[in-house]
Amino acid sequence: MLNRKIQKFVKQTLKNIAPEGTSFLATIIYSYIIKKSDYYTKYLKMIAKSNEIKQINGTILDVGSGPAYLPIYIAKSNPNCKIICVDASLSMVLIAKQNVSKAKLTEFIKLKKGKVYNLNFPNKFFDFVISTSSLHYWKNPVKAFNEIYRVLKDGHEAWIFDVYKPIPPQQFFPVYDKYRRLVVSIFNLYNSRDSFYNTQKINKIIQQSHFKRSYIENFKIFYKIVLQKA
């Protein structure tokens, strides 16, 4: 009974602190852990160096770009593209700007505060859309998918990466061994949220959206949703 009350309190606290974005304290913790994670760094670099992304000669939208590590890796592997990053958290955007400036990539990467439901861009503007570890923050994923559909060019793709629920922290122990207690605490908080999706829920979201062609790939605890605009 007490455990349920604690989980209910945690859920409400997370909603109050960051209803659709990451709080200031969480942005600092998140950025630090990701930066120190060899596993997550390799994961992001694998995405950035994929043949599909390396061949893009145009403009990429990163939704929920966080500290902008992925856009930085993409810009380094593909100098022929421009990347526009949108994140709902102002503190995360400020951290991302520092990271992009430090990497000397301000010419290739632009950052804006904004939400996925109201992307301030023309129709069919982007050659590619990507999002990592952000979907579980979106209160209305169908609306988000439809907005991504709107700004994506015909014949192009959007890739949405996130993690399944529940998140097994033991899979990260070899990665975060130095930060074991912190990671377990954070994952316990994340597992108390209601907004993570399994394959069945993801397929339902896609079916309700404007996207008619899609598939899902699995990467251990991560999944990749490929949305294709005809």
N, C-alpha and C positions, 0 to 999 in steps of 0.2 A: 504494500500500500504506500509506504513511504517512498519507495523507489519510483512509483508512478507519479507521485506528487512532485518529486525532484525533476523527472523528465518533463512534466507539464510546465514547471517553472522555467526550465532551460529553454524549451521551445518558445515560450512567450518572450523570454528575455532576448533570444536571438532575433525574433521578429521585431521587437521594439528597437534593438540596437541597429540592426541592418535589415530592414524589410525586403530590400531588393538591391543589395550591395554589401560591401564589407565595411565594418566599422573601422575607425582610425587605428585602434589597438590591433585589430585582427589583420589589417593590411601590413603592419610592421612584422607581426609574427609570421604571417603567411609568406611574405617576401623573403624573410630570413631563412625559413625552413626550405623553401623551394631552391633558394640560392645554394644552400649547403647539401642538397640532395643530388648525389650522383645519378641515382635512378631516374628522377624526374628530369634532370638535365639531359640525360641520354634520350629519354622519351620525347622531349621537345625537339631536340636536334634531329631525331629520326623523322619527325613530322616535317621539319624545315628542309631536310635534305631529300625528301621524297621526290621522285621524278616528276610527278604532276605539278608540285609547287615550284620546282627548279625551272620548269618550262614556261611558267606564267610570264607574259610580257604585258603587264597592265597594272590595274589597281586592285589590291586585296583589302578586304574589311575584316578586322579582328574584333569580334564582339565579346565584351567581358575580358579585355586584354590583360587585366591585372598589372603586374610589374613590368610587362612588355618584354619578357625574356624570349618568348616565341617570335614576336616580330623582329627582334634583334637577330636571332638565328636565321630567320628567313631572309632578312636584308643582306646578311653576310653571305648566304649561299646563293642568292639570286639578286644581283644588282640591277636587273632589268625591270624590277617591279617597285611600285610605291605601295606603302601600307598605311591605312588609316585605322587607328585604334579607338574604340569607344568603350568606356567603362562607367558604370553607374556611381562609383565611389570617387569623390573628388580627391580624397587622400591617396587613393591608388593611382589616380592620374598623375598626381604630383610626384609620387615615387617613380612611376614609369618615365616621366619626363627627365628625371635625374639620371635614370639608367640609360635612356636613349642618348642623352647629351654626353654622358661618360663614354659611350660606345662610339661617339662621333658619327651618329647616323640620323641626325635631325633633318637632313636633306631628303631622306628616304622614308622616315616614319613620322606621322603626325598623330597627335593624341587629343581626344575630345571627351568631355564628360557628357554622358547621355545614356538613354535606355534603349533596349532592343525593340521596344514597342513603337518607338517614334524616332526612327533613324532619319536624320535631317539631310537626306540625299535624294537626288532624282531617281525616277524609275530606271531600272536596267543600267545602273551606274557601275557596278563592280564586276570584275572578271572572276572573282573568287571570294567566298566568305568562309571564315573559320572561327571557331569558338572552342576554347578548352576550359574545362572545369567551371563552367558558368551556368549551364542549363538548369542545375538544381536550384538556382536563385530565381529563376523566371517564374513568376506567379501564374502567368498565362502563356504557356509554351506554344499553344496553337497560334495565338496572336503574334508571338515572336517569330515563329516559323514563316508566317504569312508576310511579315514585314521583311524578313530576309529574302523571301521569294520576290517581293516587289523590287528590291534594289539590286538583285542579281540579274545579270544578263542572260538572255535566252541561250540554251545549250551549254550552260556552265554549271558548276557544282558548289555546294556548301558542305563543309565538314564540321560536324559537331562532336566534340570529345567530352566525356565526363566519366564519372565513376558509378558503379553499381552500389546499391544499398542491400545489405549492410557492408560497410568497409571493414575488412579484416586487418586490424593493425599489425598482427603478427607478420603479415607479408612485407611490412615496411621496417620491421625490426633490424634486419641486416643493413638496411639503407640508413635508417635513422638511429642506429644503435647509441650514438652519443646523446641523442635527444629523446630517448625512449619514453620517459615519463610524460614529457610535453606532448609528444605525438599521440600517445594513448589518450590523454586528456582531450586533445582537440578532436580526435576521431570519435570519442564517446559523445562529444557535443554534436558533431556532424550526424552521427547515427540517430540522434534524437529528433532530427528534422524529418518532416513528412514529404519532402520534395525530391527525393532521389527516385530514379525510375528503373524498372526492370524492362526486359525486352518487350513484354506484352504491353506495358504502358506506353513505351516509346512508339510502338507500331500504331497504337490507337491515336496518339498525338499526330503522327504523320498522316494517317488516314483522314483526320479532320482538317488538315492543312491543305494549301493549294498544291503542294508537291505530290506528284503522282508516280514518280519513279524514285526509288530509294533502296538502300540495303544497309545492314548493320554488320560491323566487324568487331571481334573481341580481342583485346590486348590485356590478358590477365585480369586485373580489377577494373580496367578501363574499357569503354566501348567507343566505337567510332560510327557515327551516323553519316552516311553519304546521301545528300539530297540533290537530286538532279532536276534542273529546270529545262523542260522541253523547249 
